[in-house]
Amino acid sequence: MAKQPGDRIFGVETEFGCLVADETLGSPEAAVEAIKDYLFLELKLGAIDLHARDDVFEPAQSGGFLMNGARLYIDAVGSHLEYATAECRQLKDLVANDRAGQRQIVRAINELGLDDAISVYNNSVDHFGGHTFGCHENYLVRGDDDFLNTSVQMLYPFLVTRQIFAGVGRVGGHILTAGGLRPSYQEVMDNPVDYIWVSHVYSVVPDDRVQFQLSQRSDHIIKTIASRVRFNRALINPKWEHFYSHEGMTRLHLLFGESNQNEFAYALKVGTTVLVLRMLEEHLVPITMTLAQPLVALREVSRDPSYKWIVSMSDGSTIGSIDLQRQYLKIAEDNYRGESEQTDWVLDNWRSVLDGLERDPMAMGHQIDWVAKRQIVEQYMAEEGLDWGDDALQSVDLEYHNIDPEKSLFYAWQEMGNTQRILDDLDTTLAMTDPPQDTRAKGRAKLVEQVLSRKNAKFYLFDWNGVALDRHTYVEMPDPFETYENVGK
């Protein structure tokens, strides 16, 4: 498929939480190892890494590339399961590829006979332990200094206010306290990977002032931009490397985001961000669109019970988040309307969602996760006679994010016809084995199948931008827009 105006490569990485109901079956770390091994070694859905991609973070056999173009692995920091989608150009492909990864994990759990013992979640916060997990977005952007030095200042207002339609919602809040207890020597020795690059550790305590907020992550973001983010979480984490890099383009790694259960919200979040990044590259966003204090605004928007979502701009003025989003929308409308069916879908639904939020946010449960979650929580409170301080609400919050459709409160909500979908079940089923057809994921997936067809393959090496089929054959895949479907034959 030829590259079209406005085409961009994007993908999403999701870190999953795991709960083991019966500890006699093992720890969560053992559970995710079993899931990973079953998918690669028993079902043979991918080529497991024979080499260490990183001696510390991703040693050999920790994961690999799948037949659908994605990558599934265990991140040694926290020993959690992580799924990185294939490179995508179409929003529908992205959501399908993402959901396919979740279905593969659920399939492994069920076929191992562990569905009553293990639950996996795509939430972004541990209410009781205070930990937070990532759902990171990746976009191909121009790799120049101007973006991170200047243009990024006009990206923050969009990211801060995007949560009004992209937030997944959470019960309660956290307060980060400086000067938390540093790990003991024995803790560092027992879990060395968890403390690499840690210059300070913060403590987390519950914030009883907050009943419900838009974002699970907003309380835990302490920087606008940072390269080392284990205890230094930021809106943006620069990744100047080969993941998407090609012809002066590189990967922008967004840390502030959450894993949407609602397909529509997922697609709109990524689609609007694609347009805003293009606007910034083309210098269409005025320099006046900057926030006075982005991180303060981030939390204020998330926690505003009035749903007015007022933010302060750098020039001293104030504006509602809906109106600020409309300013970005107008620029996109003026410059990109009619360019493609996908662009027009984003513009139409961006406007429609902002109109709906302006009329009545609580009528948007079919399109927005935080609204749906709040409605589910409030229904549970009414049925059980609970108030906002009851710990049971945090369990309801968590079960919204269970990736197993048989257990998830979100999927029960969807089964009742309460969500606007962009996929059907067949799309997700096909995406479990079929990669996107218009990016290099297609060619890489064919090579995964080729390697899997061999008996006792002794050597191969997969990466996003190239594949070694044996010690003498290396297939370069530098252009993420190219399919490379005829290579390796």
LOBAKOL-324454 format. One line per field, with one value per residue (C-alpha): residue number from 0; residue in one letter; chain; x, y, z. Coordinates in Angstrom, 3 decimals. Layout:
resi = c(NUM | ...)
resn = c(a | ...)
chain = c(A | ...)
x = c(X | ...)
y = c(Y | ...)
z = c(Z | ...)
END
This chain:
resi = c(0 | 1 | 2 | 3 | 4 | 5 | 6 | 7 | 8 | 9 | 10 | 11 | 12 | 13 | 14 | 15 | 16 | 17 | 18 | 19 | 20 | 21 | 22 | 23 | 24 | 25 | 26 | 27 | 28 | 29 | 30 | 31 | 32 | 33 | 34 | 35 | 36 | 37 | 38 | 39 | 40 | 41 | 42 | 43 | 44 | 45 | 46 | 47 | 48 | 49 | 50 | 51 | 52 | 53 | 54 | 55 | 56 | 57 | 58 | 59 | 60 | 61 | 62 | 63 | 64 | 65 | 66 | 67 | 68 | 69 | 70 | 71 | 72 | 73 | 74 | 75 | 76 | 77 | 78 | 79 | 80 | 81 | 82 | 83 | 84 | 85 | 86 | 87 | 88 | 89 | 90 | 91 | 92 | 93 | 94 | 95 | 96 | 97 | 98 | 99 | 100 | 101 | 102 | 103 | 104 | 105 | 106 | 107 | 108 | 109 | 110 | 111 | 112 | 113 | 114 | 115 | 116 | 117 | 118 | 119 | 120 | 121 | 122 | 123 | 124 | 125 | 126 | 127 | 128 | 129 | 130 | 131 | 132 | 133 | 134 | 135 | 136 | 137 | 138 | 139 | 140 | 141 | 142 | 143 | 144 | 145 | 146 | 147 | 148 | 149 | 150 | 151 | 152 | 153 | 154 | 155 | 156 | 157 | 158 | 159 | 160 | 161 | 162 | 163 | 164 | 165 | 166 | 167 | 168 | 169 | 170 | 171 | 172 | 173 | 174 | 175 | 176 | 177 | 178 | 179 | 180 | 181 | 182 | 183 | 184 | 185 | 186 | 187 | 188 | 189 | 190 | 191 | 192 | 193 | 194 | 195 | 196 | 197 | 198 | 199 | 200 | 201 | 202 | 203 | 204 | 205 | 206 | 207 | 208 | 209 | 210 | 211 | 212 | 213 | 214 | 215 | 216 | 217 | 218 | 219 | 220 | 221 | 222 | 223 | 224 | 225 | 226 | 227 | 228 | 229 | 230 | 231 | 232 | 233 | 234 | 235 | 236 | 237 | 238 | 239 | 240 | 241 | 242 | 243 | 244 | 245 | 246 | 247 | 248 | 249 | 250 | 251 | 252 | 253 | 254 | 255 | 256 | 257 | 258 | 259 | 260 | 261 | 262 | 263 | 264 | 265 | 266 | 267 | 268 | 269 | 270 | 271 | 272 | 273 | 274 | 275 | 276 | 277 | 278 | 279 | 280 | 281 | 282 | 283 | 284 | 285 | 286 | 287 | 288 | 289 | 290 | 291 | 292 | 293 | 294 | 295 | 296 | 297 | 298 | 299 | 300 | 301 | 302 | 303 | 304 | 305 | 306 | 307 | 308 | 309 | 310 | 311 | 312 | 313 | 314 | 315 | 316 | 317 | 318 | 319 | 320 | 321 | 322 | 323 | 324 | 325 | 326 | 327 | 328 | 329 | 330 | 331 | 332 | 333 | 334 | 335 | 336 | 337 | 338 | 339 | 340 | 341 | 342 | 343 | 344 | 345 | 346 | 347 | 348 | 349 | 350 | 351 | 352 | 353 | 354 | 355 | 356 | 357 | 358 | 359 | 360 | 361 | 362 | 363 | 364 | 365 | 366 | 367 | 368 | 369 | 370 | 371 | 372 | 373 | 374 | 375 | 376 | 377 | 378 | 379 | 380 | 381 | 382 | 383 | 384 | 385 | 386 | 387 | 388 | 389 | 390 | 391 | 392 | 393 | 394 | 395 | 396 | 397 | 398 | 399 | 400 | 401 | 402 | 403 | 404 | 405 | 406 | 407 | 408 | 409 | 410 | 411 | 412 | 413 | 414 | 415 | 416 | 417 | 418 | 419 | 420 | 421 | 422 | 423 | 424 | 425 | 426 | 427 | 428 | 429 | 430 | 431 | 432 | 433 | 434 | 435 | 436 | 437 | 438 | 439 | 440 | 441 | 442 | 443 | 444 | 445 | 446 | 447 | 448 | 449 | 450 | 451 | 452 | 453 | 454 | 455 | 456 | 457 | 458 | 459 | 460 | 461 | 462 | 463 | 464 | 465 | 466 | 467 | 468 | 469 | 470 | 471 | 472 | 473 | 474 | 475 | 476 | 477 | 478 | 479 | 480 | 481 | 482 | 483 | 484 | 485 | 486 | 487 | 488)
resn = c(m | a | k | q | p | g | d | r | i | f | g | v | e | t | e | f | g | c | l | v | a | d | e | t | l | g | s | p | e | a | a | v | e | a | i | k | d | y | l | f | l | e | l | k | l | g | a | i | d | l | h | a | r | d | d | v | f | e | p | a | q | s | g | g | f | l | m | n | g | a | r | l | y | i | d | a | v | g | s | h | l | e | y | a | t | a | e | c | r | q | l | k | d | l | v | a | n | d | r | a | g | q | r | q | i | v | r | a | i | n | e | l | g | l | d | d | a | i | s | v | y | n | n | s | v | d | h | f | g | g | h | t | f | g | c | h | e | n | y | l | v | r | g | d | d | d | f | l | n | t | s | v | q | m | l | y | p | f | l | v | t | r | q | i | f | a | g | v | g | r | v | g | g | h | i | l | t | a | g | g | l | r | p | s | y | q | e | v | m | d | n | p | v | d | y | i | w | v | s | h | v | y | s | v | v | p | d | d | r | v | q | f | q | l | s | q | r | s | d | h | i | i | k | t | i | a | s | r | v | r | f | n | r | a | l | i | n | p | k | w | e | h | f | y | s | h | e | g | m | t | r | l | h | l | l | f | g | e | s | n | q | n | e | f | a | y | a | l | k | v | g | t | t | v | l | v | l | r | m | l | e | e | h | l | v | p | i | t | m | t | l | a | q | p | l | v | a | l | r | e | v | s | r | d | p | s | y | k | w | i | v | s | m | s | d | g | s | t | i | g | s | i | d | l | q | r | q | y | l | k | i | a | e | d | n | y | r | g | e | s | e | q | t | d | w | v | l | d | n | w | r | s | v | l | d | g | l | e | r | d | p | m | a | m | g | h | q | i | d | w | v | a | k | r | q | i | v | e | q | y | m | a | e | e | g | l | d | w | g | d | d | a | l | q | s | v | d | l | e | y | h | n | i | d | p | e | k | s | l | f | y | a | w | q | e | m | g | n | t | q | r | i | l | d | d | l | d | t | t | l | a | m | t | d | p | p | q | d | t | r | a | k | g | r | a | k | l | v | e | q | v | l | s | r | k | n | a | k | f | y | l | f | d | w | n | g | v | a | l | d | r | h | t | y | v | e | m | p | d | p | f | e | t | y | e | n | v | g | k)
chain = c(A | A | A | A | A | A | A | A | A | A | A | A | A | A | A | A | A | A | A | A | A | A | A | A | A | A | A | A | A | A | A | A | A | A | A | A | A | A | A | A | A | A | A | A | A | A | A | A | A | A | A | A | A | A | A | A | A | A | A | A | A | A | A | A | A | A | A | A | A | A | A | A | A | A | A | A | A | A | A | A | A | A | A | A | A | A | A | A | A | A | A | A | A | A | A | A | A | A | A | A | A | A | A | A | A | A | A | A | A | A | A | A | A | A | A | A | A | A | A | A | A | A | A | A | A | A | A | A | A | A | A | A | A | A | A | A | A | A | A | A | A | A | A | A | A | A | A | A | A | A | A | A | A | A | A | A | A | A | A | A | A | A | A | A | A | A | A | A | A | A | A | A | A | A | A | A | A | A | A | A | A | A | A | A | A | A | A | A | A | A | A | A | A | A | A | A | A | A | A | A | A | A | A | A | A | A | A | A | A | A | A | A | A | A | A | A | A | A | A | A | A | A | A | A | A | A | A | A | A | A | A | A | A | A | A | A | A | A | A | A | A | A | A | A | A | A | A | A | A | A | A | A | A | A | A | A | A | A | A | A | A | A | A | A | A | A | A | A | A | A | A | A | A | A | A | A | A | A | A | A | A | A | A | A | A | A | A | A | A | A | A | A | A | A | A | A | A | A | A | A | A | A | A | A | A | A | A | A | A | A | A | A | A | A | A | A | A | A | A | A | A | A | A | A | A | A | A | A | A | A | A | A | A | A | A | A | A | A | A | A | A | A | A | A | A | A | A | A | A | A | A | A | A | A | A | A | A | A | A | A | A | A | A | A | A | A | A | A | A | A | A | A | A | A | A | A | A | A | A | A | A | A | A | A | A | A | A | A | A | A | A | A | A | A | A | A | A | A | A | A | A | A | A | A | A | A | A | A | A | A | A | A | A | A | A | A | A | A | A | A | A | A | A | A | A | A | A | A | A | A | A | A | A | A | A | A | A | A | A | A | A | A | A | A | A | A | A | A | A | A | A | A | A | A | A | A | A | A | A | A | A | A | A | A | A | A | A | A | A | A | A | A | A | A | A | A | A | A | A | A | A | A | A | A | A | A | A | A | A)
x = c(0.000 | 1.487 | 2.186 | -0.567 | -0.463 | -0.691 | 0.206 | 1.925 | 3.175 | 1.881 | 1.751 | 0.968 | 2.736 | 0.662 | 2.019 | -0.368 | -1.072 | -1.509 | -3.344 | -3.031 | -5.984 | -4.374 | -0.749 | -0.214 | -0.187 | 2.757 | 3.552 | 2.381 | 5.934 | 5.621 | 2.157 | 3.315 | 6.252 | 3.800 | 1.606 | 4.563 | 6.007 | 2.658 | 2.139 | 5.625 | 6.620 | 3.277 | 0.996 | 3.976 | 2.347 | 5.718 | 9.477 | 10.898 | 14.120 | 17.196 | 19.381 | 19.269 | 17.819 | 19.075 | 21.112 | 19.275 | 15.760 | 15.080 | 17.319 | 17.055 | 13.744 | 11.866 | 9.575 | 9.579 | 7.781 | 4.415 | 2.813 | 0.506 | 3.452 | 3.322 | 5.778 | 4.957 | 7.522 | 8.192 | 9.794 | 12.341 | 11.465 | 8.645 | 8.513 | 5.289 | 3.807 | 3.962 | 2.493 | 3.670 | 1.387 | 2.634 | 3.445 | 0.104 | -1.152 | -4.884 | -6.649 | -8.846 | -5.751 | -4.208 | -7.214 | -7.669 | -3.983 | -4.088 | -7.225 | -5.746 | -2.832 | -5.250 | -7.160 | -3.929 | -3.138 | -6.660 | -6.428 | -3.215 | -4.731 | -7.837 | -5.970 | -3.596 | -6.676 | -5.837 | -8.815 | -10.115 | -6.700 | -5.179 | -6.569 | -4.771 | -5.644 | -4.880 | -5.441 | -2.812 | -2.795 | -2.534 | -4.949 | -3.491 | 0.201 | 0.452 | 2.198 | 1.338 | 1.693 | 2.178 | 0.230 | 2.701 | 1.949 | 4.554 | 4.393 | 6.694 | 7.764 | 10.430 | 13.651 | 14.828 | 15.822 | 13.125 | 10.382 | 11.623 | 12.946 | 10.023 | 7.066 | 6.563 | 5.388 | 2.302 | 1.749 | 1.344 | -2.003 | -3.426 | -2.175 | -3.334 | -6.863 | -7.133 | -8.063 | -11.590 | -12.349 | -9.374 | -9.212 | -10.234 | -11.284 | -10.340 | -11.841 | -9.897 | -6.504 | -2.887 | -0.521 | 3.177 | 5.394 | 9.020 | 11.816 | 10.229 | 11.997 | 14.999 | 15.339 | 17.499 | 20.714 | 19.044 | 16.077 | 18.461 | 20.403 | 17.213 | 15.682 | 18.560 | 16.681 | 13.948 | 16.451 | 18.610 | 18.890 | 16.922 | 18.143 | 15.181 | 12.173 | 8.784 | 6.184 | 2.515 | -0.393 | -4.150 | -5.821 | -9.188 | -10.298 | -10.865 | -13.895 | -13.409 | -11.205 | -10.682 | -7.191 | -5.427 | -1.994 | -2.289 | -1.399 | 1.875 | 3.321 | 6.071 | 7.908 | 6.909 | 9.802 | 12.423 | 14.671 | 14.870 | 11.395 | 11.374 | 10.669 | 10.610 | 7.460 | 6.888 | 4.416 | 7.049 | 10.046 | 12.357 | 13.347 | 15.889 | 16.547 | 15.735 | 12.223 | 10.540 | 13.494 | 13.727 | 14.711 | 14.928 | 11.946 | 12.094 | 9.887 | 8.014 | 7.242 | 4.248 | 4.045 | 0.910 | -1.912 | -3.961 | -5.248 | -8.745 | -11.249 | -13.637 | -12.600 | -13.966 | -12.077 | -8.885 | -9.109 | -10.060 | -7.211 | -4.601 | -6.255 | -6.432 | -2.840 | -1.659 | -3.244 | -1.858 | 1.674 | 1.421 | 0.175 | 3.188 | 5.610 | 4.057 | 4.192 | 0.439 | -0.098 | 0.494 | 3.134 | 0.461 | -1.080 | 1.071 | 0.096 | 1.350 | 1.955 | 1.243 | 1.564 | -0.682 | -3.245 | -2.942 | -4.117 | -6.660 | -8.414 | -8.420 | -9.792 | -12.349 | -15.746 | -17.540 | -16.423 | -15.603 | -11.931 | -10.492 | -6.757 | -4.417 | -2.442 | 1.054 | -0.287 | -2.359 | -5.696 | -7.886 | -9.856 | -12.013 | -10.504 | -13.319 | -12.659 | -8.916 | -9.493 | -11.701 | -8.761 | -6.690 | -9.684 | -10.198 | -6.579 | -6.944 | -10.285 | -8.832 | -5.847 | -6.739 | -10.471 | -11.145 | -7.650 | -8.679 | -11.571 | -9.656 | -8.815 | -12.436 | -13.557 | -11.243 | -12.397 | -16.090 | -15.873 | -13.523 | -16.131 | -19.013 | -17.376 | -16.565 | -20.164 | -21.410 | -19.133 | -20.336 | -24.000 | -23.754 | -20.571 | -22.511 | -24.408 | -21.143 | -20.773 | -21.038 | -17.886 | -15.790 | -14.294 | -14.293 | -17.992 | -18.861 | -16.770 | -18.349 | -21.833 | -20.942 | -19.442 | -22.420 | -24.838 | -22.906 | -22.927 | -26.700 | -27.290 | -25.011 | -25.695 | -22.034 | -20.367 | -17.264 | -14.942 | -15.645 | -12.661 | -14.991 | -15.253 | -11.589 | -12.233 | -15.044 | -12.616 | -10.089 | -12.541 | -13.520 | -10.050 | -10.034 | -9.025 | -11.055 | -14.467 | -16.004 | -14.886 | -14.640 | -17.193 | -16.427 | -17.275 | -20.488 | -21.281 | -20.469 | -22.600 | -25.552 | -25.082 | -23.736 | -20.631 | -19.906 | -17.659 | -15.326 | -14.538 | -16.477 | -15.342 | -14.026 | -11.632 | -10.027 | -9.917 | -8.175 | -5.714 | -4.516 | -2.560 | -2.760 | -0.578 | -1.513 | -1.261 | 0.294 | 3.404 | 6.644 | 4.873 | 3.510 | 6.952 | 8.333 | 5.325 | 6.010 | 9.565 | 8.292 | 6.179 | 9.183 | 11.326 | 8.531 | 8.203 | 11.793 | 12.597 | 14.851 | 15.914 | 19.356 | 19.821 | 17.635 | 17.312 | 14.276 | 14.083 | 11.644 | 13.813 | 15.547 | 15.683 | 18.607 | 17.219 | 20.507 | 24.164 | 24.491 | 21.134 | 20.046 | 16.907 | 16.902 | 13.558 | 14.364 | 11.129 | 8.087 | 5.764 | 7.063 | 5.532 | 8.641 | 6.260 | 8.500 | 11.707 | 13.242 | 11.828)
y = c(0.000 | 3.292 | 5.902 | 8.516 | 12.123 | 12.096 | 8.410 | 7.631 | 4.522 | 3.950 | 1.223 | 0.653 | -1.242 | -2.509 | -3.721 | -6.180 | -6.797 | -10.379 | -11.721 | -15.334 | -16.398 | -19.571 | -19.065 | -22.831 | -22.600 | -20.228 | -16.520 | -13.982 | -14.107 | -17.880 | -17.427 | -15.019 | -17.317 | -20.176 | -18.053 | -16.930 | -20.442 | -21.909 | -19.367 | -19.773 | -23.368 | -25.196 | -23.199 | -21.945 | -18.611 | -16.887 | -17.280 | -17.036 | -15.055 | -17.292 | -14.332 | -11.678 | -8.466 | -6.848 | -8.733 | -6.991 | -6.193 | -8.846 | -11.914 | -14.852 | -16.731 | -13.830 | -13.417 | -12.955 | -11.824 | -13.323 | -14.400 | -11.384 | -8.960 | -8.053 | -8.788 | -10.502 | -10.624 | -10.459 | -7.207 | -7.954 | -4.693 | -5.970 | -9.284 | -8.303 | -9.498 | -6.900 | -6.811 | -4.441 | -4.215 | -4.537 | -1.367 | -0.040 | 2.587 | 1.975 | 2.633 | -0.426 | -2.612 | -1.200 | -1.923 | -5.397 | -6.252 | -5.036 | -7.035 | -10.084 | -10.052 | -10.056 | -12.989 | -14.948 | -14.456 | -15.517 | -18.562 | -19.658 | -19.276 | -21.272 | -24.082 | -24.385 | -24.886 | -21.853 | -19.628 | -19.949 | -19.169 | -16.441 | -13.082 | -10.609 | -6.914 | -4.009 | -1.433 | 1.153 | 1.374 | -0.808 | 0.879 | -0.720 | -1.060 | 2.322 | 0.968 | 2.131 | 0.271 | 1.698 | 1.802 | 3.547 | 4.947 | 5.087 | 7.420 | 8.015 | 11.674 | 13.842 | 13.269 | 16.841 | 18.869 | 21.452 | 19.036 | 18.264 | 21.760 | 23.836 | 22.058 | 19.667 | 22.596 | 22.804 | 19.055 | 19.120 | 20.982 | 18.366 | 15.439 | 17.001 | 17.634 | 14.491 | 12.558 | 14.000 | 11.429 | 9.054 | 8.558 | 5.158 | 6.497 | 5.423 | 5.233 | 7.347 | 8.974 | 8.844 | 11.416 | 11.085 | 12.049 | 13.017 | 11.266 | 7.856 | 4.986 | 3.943 | 0.240 | -1.781 | -3.334 | -6.761 | -5.504 | -4.165 | -7.445 | -9.496 | -7.333 | -5.474 | -4.691 | -2.840 | -0.290 | 0.437 | 4.204 | 5.056 | 8.345 | 8.836 | 6.833 | 8.311 | 7.028 | 6.724 | 7.262 | 7.226 | 10.582 | 10.337 | 13.681 | 12.093 | 9.926 | 9.386 | 10.870 | 10.622 | 9.124 | 6.272 | 7.689 | 11.419 | 11.198 | 9.438 | 11.729 | 13.945 | 15.175 | 16.518 | 14.761 | 12.346 | 9.615 | 7.465 | 6.810 | 3.961 | 6.389 | 9.491 | 9.044 | 11.602 | 12.572 | 11.789 | 9.441 | 10.139 | 7.002 | 7.943 | 4.451 | 2.056 | 0.937 | 3.111 | 5.223 | 5.763 | 8.657 | 11.283 | 9.949 | 8.383 | 7.098 | 9.412 | 7.407 | 8.746 | 7.540 | 9.379 | 7.243 | 4.301 | 1.081 | 1.763 | -1.051 | 0.815 | 0.324 | 3.697 | 5.585 | 3.693 | 4.611 | 8.235 | 8.695 | 7.533 | 9.141 | 12.608 | 12.334 | 11.463 | 14.644 | 16.852 | 15.512 | 16.305 | 19.808 | 20.355 | 19.135 | 21.532 | 24.407 | 24.964 | 25.207 | 28.748 | 29.197 | 30.775 | 27.327 | 26.423 | 25.687 | 27.588 | 24.375 | 21.190 | 18.765 | 20.820 | 21.007 | 17.248 | 16.473 | 19.289 | 18.085 | 14.478 | 15.357 | 18.063 | 16.826 | 19.691 | 18.504 | 22.075 | 21.064 | 24.592 | 24.958 | 27.953 | 29.018 | 30.494 | 33.951 | 34.068 | 33.264 | 30.275 | 27.997 | 24.901 | 21.638 | 21.169 | 24.586 | 23.958 | 20.672 | 22.541 | 24.803 | 21.779 | 20.351 | 23.557 | 23.545 | 19.926 | 20.621 | 23.568 | 21.605 | 17.915 | 17.586 | 15.370 | 13.914 | 10.341 | 8.323 | 7.664 | 11.348 | 12.344 | 9.642 | 11.129 | 14.700 | 13.771 | 11.828 | 14.266 | 16.990 | 14.697 | 13.633 | 17.208 | 18.200 | 15.290 | 16.138 | 19.714 | 18.634 | 15.902 | 13.938 | 11.191 | 10.392 | 9.307 | 5.841 | 4.163 | 5.923 | 6.881 | 4.482 | 6.759 | 7.448 | 3.763 | 2.840 | 5.532 | 4.358 | 0.747 | 1.770 | 3.943 | 1.154 | -1.214 | 1.359 | 1.740 | -2.012 | -2.707 | 0.440 | 1.541 | 4.942 | 6.169 | 5.179 | 1.452 | -0.654 | -2.888 | -0.140 | -0.544 | -4.188 | -3.101 | -0.630 | -3.423 | -5.927 | -3.404 | -4.096 | -7.898 | -8.931 | -12.156 | -11.435 | -14.045 | -12.143 | -8.498 | -5.918 | -3.948 | -6.883 | -7.468 | -3.794 | -4.297 | -7.463 | -5.374 | -3.195 | -0.229 | 0.480 | 1.904 | -0.612 | -0.278 | -4.017 | -7.233 | -10.444 | -11.842 | -8.881 | -9.796 | -13.520 | -12.922 | -10.510 | -13.273 | -14.732 | -12.148 | -9.010 | -5.599 | -5.860 | -2.438 | -2.240 | -4.199 | -6.301 | -8.318 | -9.313 | -9.964 | -12.160 | -14.257 | -14.773 | -15.806 | -18.469 | -19.526 | -20.013 | -21.875 | -24.291 | -25.485 | -28.421 | -27.468 | -24.057 | -23.456 | -19.795 | -16.833 | -13.273 | -11.006 | -7.283 | -4.615 | -3.462 | -6.656 | -10.449 | -12.901 | -16.165 | -17.960 | -17.065 | -16.034 | -14.467 | -11.096 | -9.377 | -5.619 | -3.928 | -0.253 | 1.238 | 0.609 | 1.617 | -1.182 | -4.677 | -6.698 | -9.541 | -11.048 | -11.207 | -14.358 | -16.592)
z = c(0.000 | -1.112 | 1.532 | 1.687 | 2.977 | 6.739 | 7.059 | 10.327 | 12.066 | 15.581 | 18.183 | 21.843 | 24.631 | 27.545 | 30.875 | 32.522 | 36.174 | 37.361 | 40.404 | 41.595 | 43.731 | 45.085 | 46.107 | 46.238 | 42.447 | 42.560 | 42.463 | 39.860 | 38.448 | 37.956 | 36.432 | 33.719 | 32.920 | 32.434 | 30.149 | 28.067 | 27.752 | 26.731 | 23.955 | 22.506 | 23.281 | 23.185 | 20.878 | 18.834 | 18.102 | 17.899 | 17.733 | 21.238 | 21.571 | 21.545 | 22.461 | 25.151 | 23.751 | 26.937 | 29.517 | 32.356 | 31.140 | 28.484 | 28.808 | 26.402 | 26.364 | 27.987 | 24.982 | 21.247 | 18.103 | 17.223 | 13.966 | 14.116 | 14.029 | 17.721 | 20.494 | 23.798 | 26.587 | 30.298 | 31.404 | 34.116 | 35.902 | 38.081 | 36.179 | 34.422 | 31.161 | 28.383 | 24.900 | 22.162 | 19.153 | 15.618 | 13.716 | 12.410 | 9.986 | 10.480 | 13.779 | 13.355 | 12.858 | 16.030 | 18.227 | 16.728 | 17.166 | 20.758 | 21.602 | 19.883 | 22.320 | 25.235 | 23.724 | 23.333 | 27.014 | 28.025 | 25.754 | 27.445 | 30.910 | 29.954 | 28.206 | 31.143 | 33.300 | 35.434 | 34.701 | 38.271 | 39.756 | 37.554 | 36.434 | 34.179 | 34.050 | 31.740 | 34.460 | 35.342 | 39.131 | 42.226 | 44.638 | 47.745 | 46.908 | 45.203 | 42.091 | 38.609 | 35.313 | 31.875 | 28.648 | 26.376 | 22.939 | 20.174 | 17.174 | 14.241 | 14.399 | 12.875 | 14.772 | 15.171 | 18.210 | 17.579 | 18.540 | 22.053 | 22.671 | 21.414 | 19.853 | 22.745 | 24.887 | 22.649 | 22.968 | 26.755 | 26.732 | 24.381 | 26.481 | 29.739 | 28.432 | 26.270 | 29.400 | 29.290 | 26.570 | 26.863 | 30.655 | 32.011 | 35.426 | 38.932 | 42.366 | 44.872 | 44.570 | 45.655 | 47.116 | 46.317 | 49.223 | 48.692 | 50.511 | 50.657 | 52.343 | 50.331 | 49.620 | 51.962 | 50.737 | 50.793 | 48.726 | 46.095 | 46.062 | 45.774 | 43.033 | 41.340 | 38.127 | 39.994 | 41.316 | 38.268 | 37.641 | 40.782 | 42.210 | 44.539 | 45.699 | 46.516 | 48.930 | 48.055 | 50.442 | 49.748 | 49.177 | 50.897 | 49.448 | 46.031 | 45.345 | 41.620 | 38.915 | 35.155 | 35.085 | 36.833 | 36.020 | 36.686 | 40.388 | 39.540 | 36.836 | 38.281 | 35.149 | 31.764 | 30.038 | 31.366 | 30.014 | 33.156 | 34.432 | 36.959 | 39.828 | 37.643 | 35.605 | 32.889 | 30.195 | 27.553 | 27.537 | 24.548 | 22.634 | 20.001 | 18.664 | 15.851 | 16.824 | 14.192 | 13.036 | 9.298 | 7.020 | 9.729 | 11.649 | 15.092 | 17.910 | 20.265 | 23.404 | 25.360 | 28.944 | 30.016 | 28.779 | 29.905 | 28.411 | 27.172 | 27.334 | 25.045 | 21.397 | 20.308 | 23.040 | 22.166 | 18.477 | 19.114 | 21.608 | 19.101 | 16.082 | 17.636 | 18.870 | 15.355 | 14.003 | 16.773 | 16.260 | 12.564 | 13.345 | 15.590 | 12.928 | 10.436 | 12.978 | 12.836 | 16.594 | 17.925 | 20.600 | 22.812 | 23.340 | 26.328 | 29.914 | 32.937 | 34.911 | 32.912 | 35.825 | 38.089 | 35.285 | 34.731 | 38.249 | 38.407 | 35.265 | 36.445 | 39.885 | 38.986 | 40.282 | 38.540 | 35.074 | 34.076 | 33.694 | 33.738 | 33.028 | 33.324 | 30.266 | 30.284 | 29.379 | 32.598 | 30.973 | 31.808 | 29.505 | 29.791 | 28.541 | 26.021 | 24.489 | 24.449 | 22.634 | 20.175 | 19.299 | 18.293 | 16.429 | 14.424 | 13.238 | 12.165 | 10.439 | 8.513 | 7.266 | 6.988 | 6.317 | 3.276 | 3.191 | 3.976 | 5.351 | 8.578 | 9.099 | 8.571 | 11.042 | 13.664 | 12.990 | 13.017 | 16.255 | 17.961 | 17.433 | 18.399 | 21.670 | 22.669 | 21.927 | 24.033 | 26.945 | 26.823 | 26.945 | 29.596 | 30.379 | 32.170 | 28.962 | 27.268 | 28.801 | 25.390 | 24.157 | 27.204 | 29.740 | 32.771 | 32.364 | 31.964 | 34.997 | 37.137 | 36.152 | 37.015 | 40.362 | 41.277 | 40.354 | 42.639 | 45.445 | 45.168 | 45.143 | 48.117 | 50.121 | 50.065 | 50.144 | 48.323 | 51.175 | 50.903 | 49.746 | 47.730 | 45.109 | 44.287 | 43.453 | 41.128 | 39.565 | 39.021 | 37.548 | 34.881 | 33.474 | 33.579 | 30.060 | 30.218 | 28.649 | 30.953 | 34.068 | 33.052 | 34.161 | 31.005 | 28.752 | 30.704 | 30.031 | 26.341 | 26.134 | 27.272 | 24.174 | 26.119 | 24.016 | 20.581 | 18.859 | 15.885 | 15.641 | 15.509 | 17.168 | 13.873 | 13.525 | 16.854 | 16.054 | 12.719 | 14.331 | 16.671 | 13.744 | 10.935 | 11.046 | 9.647 | 5.864 | 5.141 | 7.372 | 7.787 | 10.417 | 7.490 | 6.230 | 9.723 | 10.515 | 7.423 | 8.625 | 12.058 | 10.351 | 8.279 | 11.370 | 13.182 | 10.264 | 10.768 | 12.972 | 15.862 | 14.577 | 16.067 | 15.217 | 14.364 | 15.606 | 15.335 | 15.841 | 14.709 | 11.809 | 10.748 | 10.971 | 10.932 | 9.549 | 10.090 | 10.565 | 6.915 | 6.020 | 7.403 | 6.107 | 6.640 | 7.234 | 7.780 | 6.390 | 8.639 | 5.770 | 3.530 | 3.845 | 2.877 | 2.093 | -0.595 | 1.431 | 2.799 | 0.079)
END
